[in-house]
Amino acid sequence: MAPEPRAPTPSGPSPVATYALIASQLAVWWVVRHFFLAGDDWTRFALKPGTPSELGLLVSPFVHLDPTHLGVNLFVLWLFGVNLERALGSLRFLFLYLGSAWFASLMQWAVFTSFHVYPDLAVRDAAVGSSGAVAGLLGITMVRFPRTPLRIPVLPRATFYPAAVIVLWLVYTVVRALVTTLSGVTEGIGHWAHFAGFVFGLGAAQICGLHRVARQEFLESTARKATAQHDLPTAARAWSALLAMHPQDLRVRTALIATRQALGDESGARRFAREGIESLVRAGERKAAMEAYGGFTAIVPALDLPPGVRFRVGCWLAEAGQDELAFRALWESVREDGGTPGAASALYRAGQVAWERLRSPLHAREAWERLLEQFPESPWSDAARDGLRRLSAPG
């Protein structure tokens, strides 16, 4: 059975947007209650389907009349918002929250003006409240944390699994929305707004790629826990899936190669190592290619590379001052490059590194003499002869 991911850490960026939204709605509630509740003054801030206004559309998600309505919405905002904002960042969280709120308001207006049997309802009903926005947070949660227990913000050791509760709430919301619409009555609850906010949050989270982040976290958690439990086949499958998502991630590829090696799959380990180095060299990623070469060859010593790949890495290593590794790479590339001009060049460069950097006349002589023996007509032959003369010169 795959392990459950751990709950998001309570440390991290402070959820300033969540607390700002809570504070703003409390402030708006106090102002409306004390200055606009008498008569119908408050309706200027509401979404009135019969006579919609830009002010009502923008402000209504922050307006509440009933303290219970306000309390429930703020509790859900706090419970889910803190976790989501820490995972998404404040700006993206705020964008998704407001998008859910305003999309929910548009849906509420569209349903009341288009489908209700009694036209006067569209005139009398004035919608307020952030229920559509917090429903959007539920949709985002289903994408970003589908299997993850969420922490209760003030109780860092306490967690809860939101998926089952959200599914039950969604079924209830859709059923009540259909029943009230088909019967032509209203309960004073914007079920369609709730549904619309949830759909917006769900869709926007997918567009933002949050499902990929969630899958990556789940796979990494699975791989690490399986490795700790010595369940190497499961770990290898998880690392392979992660590598398919991020082929250039050296950390993931290294973990997969090590796991394949531990399983005794030498051919698989060599294949993943070879593919990783070759792709980086072909892409001209010098730093990453050198890092991969050093790491992968330490795990898989008997590693064959395509012609020209090891030679290029050896040249980069020499330029970077990693002389020992550069010499070995250039020397071993001769076997892979066969009778090509690249092999002759590798021998000459290996001799240069051995003489000028490693101060090893023996290795330099071996490289240049081999070059003259195997490639006497090479463009590098004269330089090799000159190098040998310098080696033989007294002093």
Order of alpha helices (4+ residues) and beta strands (2+ residues): alpha-alpha-alpha-alpha-alpha-alpha-beta-beta-alpha-alpha-alpha-alpha-alpha-alpha-alpha-alpha-alpha-alpha-alpha-alpha
